[in-house]
Amino acid sequence: MGGGKGALAVVRDYKYQESERPQIVKTLLDRVAAIRIEMFRLTVIETLAYFAERSSRRHCRCDGGEDFAVQYAAEQSLIALTGETHDHDAKAWRK
């Protein structure tokens, strides 16, 4: 799987084998935990919205210190994953 927006396109267009799903999720989770450059983190968070695994939801939460674009992407991903919104309230997502 490529990086950045290419990875998002592969996932969005479902251009991967279902057997690759666990490795894709693991790679995304590893990246979101390690990446501190917000524009790259933003893309990883957007991509996680396509994977409803519990670990995806946990890693989409922000601590409130991120750039608003990252907070927005996290909120949108969590809405897609859970069907709920907390209006960008990081504390509410932790409950």
C-alpha positions, 0 to 999 in steps of 0.5 A: 500500500502506498503512502498518503493520499494514494493509500486513501484512494486505494482504501476508498475505491476498495482496491485491495484484497480483504485478506490485506485488511488486517495489515492495512489497519495495522500499518495505519495505526502504526503511522497515526501513532508515529506521525507528528506532521499534521498533514500526513496525520490528517490523511491517515486519520481520514483513511481510518474512517473506512475501518470500523475496528475498535482500534481505529476509533481509539486512534482517531481521537484527538487530545485537543492540541492538534491543528483544527484540520486534524481535529476535524478529520478525527471528528469526521472519521469518528462520525463515520465509524460510530454514527455519533458526534461530540462536536470536536470535544476530545474529552467527550470522545474519551468517555 
